[in-house]
Amino acid sequence: MEGYLHYRLNTNPTTLDPALIVDVTGGLIAAKIFNGLVKIGDDLQIIPDIAEKWEITPDGLTYVFKLRHGIKFSNGREVKAQDFKYSFERLLNPSTKSPNTWVLEKISGARAFIEGKSPEITGLRVIDDYTLQISLEKSFFPFLKLLSMTAAYVIPKEEVEKLGPDFSSHPVGTGLYVLKNWTPQTEIILERRADYFEKDAGVKGIIYRIIPEDLTAVSEFELGNIDILTIPSSEYTRFTGDPSKKDMISSIEGLNTYYLGFNCSKPPFNNTNARKAIVYAIDKEKIFKTIYEKRGRIAYGPIPDKLRKWHIQNKYEYNPELAKKIIKEIGLNGKTINFYITADQEIIDIAEVIQSYIEAAGINVKIKQLEWSAYKKAVNEGEAEIFYLSWWADYPDPENFLFPLFHSSNHGAAGNRTRYTNHLVDKLIEKAQFAYDEKERISLYSEAEKLIIQEVPWLCLWHKTEYTIRQPWVKNYKTYPIYSMDKGTDIFIDGLQK
């Protein structure tokens, strides 16, 4: 279709209902259909979206948002403060069965509402049509960042009530684009609105083609049928090594951490020394330079380097002799451990090298390949002894790499898949969540990360850099460290070339 941008998706989104979205694919599309009170700017700071301004009380407990006038849903109705109240109540209502209630649980009365002890959320107040007040149980510095997330987008009550479960596949929002058509497992077509309240786009719409196979996607790009492609790892060297493609490639240093997780809740990795032995046994820098082809930055802690404002002192270095010594001392020599991975070829290649390093140190490793849902279940339920995984930022704050991943209240599916437990770390994270002074917060974050690094529930591997290639006729293309930042507003097609 002329004037439309063609992207590749490798998987079908499960839903486009903001309350239910948990996958990056769904979030990427929803960002173009919906808006929230605030959003993340290019410098990773919070900027206005539907809220044109806001005030926060000195104690950090109360937020008052002033909404822009004249912003409309794609059905033509103007957005009012009541719509945000409805959207937030719907998210927290148990009947919605949202996996994202944690985004708004800091609001005063949210927990009582979720548990059915209160008919309303006491911390949500509509002052007038264009003023919304939100009060928190306790001050929480990253709260505005939470409000930039997919789950906090505004939706129209009348459309949800009219469509019921079908709202999931027929969403109505305030964004620059509207959903024109969704053919599951094939394509999703978004069409540009003429009455969007901010910057317009230089395209008629966006077509997401769902192509699971990398080779097919690459072939379609080279035929000119796809305009923008995230470069698959298997094609990285070929694309980046081609001088004719150099100017068409963009990169973004992602807010993510790839890691080897240890199950800290049962032998052998409930022993800190066993975890340290594995860390010493693996030459991650060599893996990074060879198999991973330096597509990122080496990770020395769980918090991405782009979010960390302090230096890490304790950096474990490859030391195979020390690994062997520890393994013998704690009686693991000749023992067998299970290493869980997904059946992705790059991950298999990395896992086999990790296996060889650990076996050279004296422990046998059995690799267990599972499809994604079975793998996730095994890891979440604590079946896996070691596993390979990554975490990508929901919002740009160190807290997002500490509380979900290492607080003892989040064992399993909530994020702490290693089942790591340290009550001092818990207290440091909690104190940082409610600290409003930046220096104090940084001090608490750094102390928590320092303890986590010392106890190695993760072998932190690397922070991935994403590479994208575009066709010559695509202009003003930007890459973003967080998927929800891409509203599809700046990009355009050079009509003379296509």
N, C-alpha and C positions, 0 to 999 in steps of 0.2 A: 504493500500500500504506500503510495507516494506521500512523502512528508512525514512518515512515521519512523521512529527510531526502533530498530530491532535489537533486542538484547537476548542473551541466552540464559535460561535458568536450568540448573541440573536436576531440579526436583519440583514437584507440584506442591504449592502451598496447601496446608491442611485447612485453613480458614482465612478469611479477611475481616473477621469480627475482631476489633481491637481488644476486647475483653478476653478473647480466647487465644490470640496469637502467641506462640512461644518460639517459633522458628524464624531465622533470619530472612528466609524467602518471603514469608508472609509480611514481616515487618518492613521489608524493602518496598513492597508494593503499597502497603497501607500508608506509608509516609507520603505517598503522592496523592492519596485519596482523602486523607484526614489531616486535621490540625489539633494542637493542644493549646493550653494557655501560653506556654513558652516553648522554645526550641533551643538547640545547641548551635552556636555560631561557629565560624571557621576557626576561631582561636580557642574553641572548646569551652567558651563561656556562655552563660545563659542569656538569650536575647528574646525580645517580644515575639509572640506569634499572634494568637487571637487576643491575648491580654496586651494592651498597649503600654501599661505600666503597672507597678505594684509597690506596696509598702510592707515592710516587715518590722514588727515591734522589736525593741532592743533586746528582749529576752528570747527572741527567735521562736516564739510560740504561735504568733498570729500573722497570717498573710492576707492582705487585702488586694484583690486584683481588679483593675478597671479594664473592661472589655472594649474593643473597638466597636464602633457603630457600623451597621450596614453589612456585616459579614454574613453571607448566606450559605446554607446547605445547598447541595446541588438540586434539591427539590424546590428551591426558591424561597424557603422560609428563613428569616433572619435568626441568627444565633443569639440566645439570651443566657444570662447567668444560670437560669433554671435548667438549661440543657446540660451544663457541666455538673450541676448537682445530681441530675438524673443519671448521667453517664457514670459518675463515681459511685452512686448508690447501686446501680445495676452491676458494676464490676464486683462490689463487695457483697452483693446479695447471694446467699448460698445456692439459690435456684439457678443462677447463671453458671455455676460450677467453673468459675474462672481460676486458672492456675496462677493468676497474676495479682491476687489480693494483696500480696506483700508490698506492692508498689504504693498502696494507699493506706496500709495498716497503721501508719504513724499518726493518722488523723484522729483527733479526740473522738471517742465513741465508736470508732470503726470496729474494734474487737467485740464490743457489746452488740453491735448491729449484726455482725457475722454470726455470733452465737445465739441470735434470736432473743437477746435480753432487752433490746431496745428497738422500737419501730422506726427510728431514724438515726442518722449519724449526727451527733450533737455538735461536732466540729465543722459542719458544713452549713453556711448561712447565706441565703440570697438577700443582699441588702436592697438592691433594686435590679432592674433589668440588665444593667451593665456593671454591676458590682458583686463580686463573690468573695466571701470571707472564709478562710480555712484556718482552723485552730488545731494545733498538735498536742498530743499527750505530753511529749517532751521535745525540747528543741532538737532538730536534726538538720545539721548543716547542708547535706546534699539534697534536701527536699525538693528544691527547684529543679534539680537534675532528674529526680524521679518523675516530676511532672512533664518532662520532655519525652518520656517514653511512650511507646505505642499504646500501652494499657490506659494512658490518661488522655487519649484523644476524645473529642466530643462527638456524640452521635445523636440523631433526632429520635425522640421517643416514638413519634407516630409511625416512623418507618419500621422500627423494631417490632412494634405491636402489630403492624399490618403484615409484615413478612415472617415473623416468628423465627424459627431456625434458619429459614432461607436468607435472613439478613447476612449470614455468614458468607454466602456466595453472591449476594446482591447488595453490597454495602452502599450506604449513602453518607457522604461526608462533606467537608468544607474545602477540600484540597483543590489543587490546580487541575487534577484529572478526575474523570468519572470512569467507572468500570463499564465498558461497552459490551464486552463478551468474555466469557471464561469457558473454554472447552478443556475440561480436566485432562491432564497428561499431554496436552497438545499446545495450547497457547492462551494467553491472557491479553486482551486488548483494552488499553486505556485511551480515552479521548480527552483532549484539552478543553477546559471550560473557557468560555468567552468572558465570564464575569468574575474572575478570580481577583481577590483584593490586593495581592502583591504583584511582584514581577511576573510578567507573562513568560511563556516559553516560545522558542523559535521552531517548534515542531507541532504537527497536528495531533500527535499522540505517541504512545509507546506500545510496542508489541513485544511481549515476553514469550519467546518460544521455549518450550520445555523439552530439552534435549539431554537425557541422562549421560549419553556416551561422549566422552571427551573428543574422540577422533571424529565423530560426526559433527560436533560443534565446530571444531577447527576447520573441517572441510567446508562447512557452510559459511564460515567467516571468509575463507580464502576465495569462495565463489561470489562473495559480496552480498550474501543473503542475511548476514548478521552484521550489525554496525559496530557493536561494542562487545568485547569478549574478555572475561577474566582468564588470563593465560593459565592453562592446566600445567601442573608441575612437569608432566611428560614432554611438554613443548617449550618449556622455559628457555633452555639453551638455544634451541633453533630460532625462536623469535627474537630473543635479546641479542643474539649473535649476528643478526642480519642487519647490516648498515641501512638498508632501504626502509626498514621498519622502525628505526631508532626514534624518529620524531613522533611516531604514532603510539608509543608506549608510555604509560603513566604508572607511577608507583605511589603507594601510601604505606607508611609505617604503621601497621595495625596496632590497636590497643588490645592485645591478646597475649596469652602465654600458653605455650605447648609444654606438656609435662608428662613424666612417668609417675603415676600415682601408686603409693604403697598402702595396702589395707592395714591400718594401724590398730585394728580392733582384735586381731587374732595372730597367732604365730605363723611365720617367723617375724613378721614386720611390726608386731607390737613391741619389738625390741629396737630401740633407736640405733644401736650399733649395727644391727642387720641392715637397716636402711642406709646407714652411712657406708657400709661395705659395698653395697650396690652402686652408690654414688661414686665412690673412689674407683670402682671397677670399670666404669664406662667413660670412654674418651668422647664426650659429647661434641667437643670442638672439631674433632676429626669427622664425625658424622655430619655436623653442620656444614663443613667445608666440602665434603665429597657428595654424599647422597642428597643432602638438602641444598647443595649448590649455593650456599651463603644467601639464601632468600630471606633475609631478616637480620636479627641481632641476637647474639647469645644472651640467654636469660640467666641472671644470677640470683633472682628472687621471684616470687609470684607476681609482684606488682610490675606492670610494664614500665620500661625505662622512661617512656614519654609522660608518665603520671607521677613518677618518683622524684621528690625534691630533696633527696638525701643520698649519701653514698653508702654502699654496702661494703663492709669490712671483711666478712667471712665468705670467701669464695672457695668452694671445694674444687680441688684440681685433680685431674686424672692421676691415680697412684695405685697401679695394679698390685704392687707388692704389699702395700698396706691393706688393700682389700682382701688379699689371700690370708694375711695374718689375722685380721678380724674374723673372717669366716671360719678359720680353724679354731680360734679361741672360743667362739660361741657355739661350736658344734654343728655348723651348717655344711661342712665339707661333704660333698656327695649327695646332699639332699636335693629334692626336686621341687621347683615352684612352677605355678601356672601363670602364664603371661597372656592376658586377654587383649585382643585387638579386633578392629573391624576389618572386613575383607576388601580393603582398599590397597592397590598395588604399592603405592609409595609407603604406606604404613607398614605393609608386610616387609618391604625392603629394609626399613628402619628397624623393625622388630627383630629381624634375623641378625642384623649386626649387633644390636643390644644383646640378643641371646648369646652370640659368640663371645662377647666381652664377659658376660656373667659366668658362662661356662668355663672360660679360661681362668676365672678366679676361684673355681671349685664348686659351683652350684649348677645342677642341671636345670634347664629351662624347657618347659613344654608350652609351645605357642598354641593358643586357642583362638581360632578365627570365627567370629559370629557376625550375622547380619545385624544391622544397627539396632533394631528393637530388642533383640535377644541380648546383644552386648550391653545396651543401656540398662536392661533389667538386671543382668548379672553384676554390673558395677554398682548400681544403686542399692541392690540388696546385700552387698558385702560378700558376694561369692568370689569375686576376683581377688587374687593376691597382689598382683601388679597389673597395671593397665596404662594404656597410652591415650591421652585426651588433651583437649584444649579448652580454654575459657576466653570468651570475647566480651568486651565491656558492654554492659547495658547502658551505662552512663559514665562520663569521664571523671571518675573519682577513685582514689585508692581504696575507699571503703567497699567498692563493688568487687574488689579482688581479695578482701579480707573476711567480711561478715558472712557472705554466702558459702565461701570455700573452706573456712577454718574455724568458724564459731561452732561450739559443740551442740548448739540447738539445731543445726542444719545437716546432721548426718544423713547420707543417702541422697535421694532425688533433689532435695533442696539445694544441693551444691557441694557439701562437704563429703565427697564420695570416698575419701580416704578414712573417714570416721576418726579423724584427728581430734584429740581432746586435750586441751590445756586451759585450765580455768584462769590462769593469769592472762593468757592471750585473750580469752573471752572478755575479761574485765577491761583490758586495754582497748579492745575494739569498741566495746560499749561506751567507754568513756569518750573515745574519739567521736563516736556518732553524735554525742550530745554536747561536744565542745564547740563553742562558737568562735573561739580565738584560733586563727590559722596556725600560729606558731605552736600552740599547745596541741592542736590536731596533728600536725606534721610530726611532732615529737612522739605522740602516742602511736601513730601509724608506723613510724620507723622502728619503735621498740617492739611492736607486735610482729612486724616482718622479721626483725632480727631473731626473735625467739623461734619463729616458724622455720627460718633457714637453719638454725642450730639443730632443730629436731627433725628436719628433713622428711616431712610427710610426702613431699614431692621431690623428684629430681627435676628441677626447672631446666628446660632444654633451650628454647628460643622464643623470640617474639617474631611472628611472621610478617613479612612485607608482601603486600598484594600487588601483583602486576596486571595491568589491563592494557589491551590493545584496541585501537579504534580505527575505523576507516578514514581515509583522507578527507572525506566530505563532512565528517562530524567535527563541529567547531565548539570551542569553549567548554570542552568536557572537563569535569572535575572529579577527583576521587575523594572519598571521605573515610575517616577512621571509624565512624559509627554509621551503620546503615540508615538509621532514622534521620540523618542529616541531609540525605539526598532527596530533595523535594522535586527535582526535575525542572527547575525554573530557569537555569542559565543556558542550557545546551541548545544548539541549533544545527540545522543541516544547511550546508552550502548548496543552494538550489542549482547553481551553475554546474556543479560536479555530479549531481545525481538526479 
